[in-house]
Amino acid sequence: MKPPETLPGELFLLAFDPRKGRLTNRSQLGYVLRAGALNELYLRGHLLDVDGKAQPGTNAAGLDSVLSGVLEQVSASTPKKWHHWVRKDARATFHAVRDQLETDRVIKIERRKLLGIFPADRITLRQPQLATRLASKVGGIARGRQPLSRVGAHDTALAAILANSEIRVTLSGKDRREHKKTITQLTASAGPVPAALRKVIKDAHAAASG
């Protein structure tokens, strides 16, 4: 088993509730995973922020299929705002991350169909402690349990994306309110992606209520 080392894989684990044995936030998880992929590429210098838009940076080799797929999309397009890329093909990104984690034997998928028609896959973690340990680390960062100056760029981005999502397994609504200052600092430090994710989720709520 190969534990995830990139932001999309780690965010997938953070959406899993070990106590209930199920994946949460499925309706918006694709957006969160897209944000993770974009932020990973941004951290590595493969994507740049130019006037609030994502543009290709350094050439990339050896990326996994999730990251390379997102990078190819951005590289083949005219420059667009980050929130466009967070929203783009979110469902496909969810499936790509899920399948990658299955291949790496991090998760197990029981493929079923309700009434013989509708997919109702059951996803479980092969080692639930992976999610528990990761949640403890990221939750501590978001709650300001260590100076942000000592938090690396990868973990800063991970905590910022999680805090700007609606995944409640690690951070409750109360946590987000009580540690708003720390979350604001994390969001600013992580670059343009976490704020773009927040906009996409806000727009999704507005569309649903409208």
Sequence and secondary structure as in RCSB ss.txt:
>XXXX:A:sequence
MKPPETLPGELFLLAFDPRKGRLTNRSQLGYVLRAGALNELYLRGHLLDVDGKAQPGTNAAGLDSVLSGVLEQVS
ASTPKKWHHWVRKDARATFHAVRDQLETDRVIKIERRKLLGIFPADRITLRQPQLATRLASKVGGIARGRQPLSR
VGAHDTALAAILANSEIRVTLSGKDRREHKKTITQLTASAGPVPAALRKVIKDAHAAASG
>XXXX:A:secstr
     SHHHHHHHHTEETTTTEE  HHHHHHHHHHHHHHHHHHTTSEEEETTEEEE S   S  HHHHHHHHHHH
TS  EEHHHHHHTTHHHHHHHHHHHHHHTTSEEEE  EETTTEE  EEEESSTHHHHHHHHHHHHHHTTSS GGG
S HHHHHHHHHHHTS  TTTS HHHHHHTHHHHHHHHHHH SHHHHHHHHHHHHHHHHH 
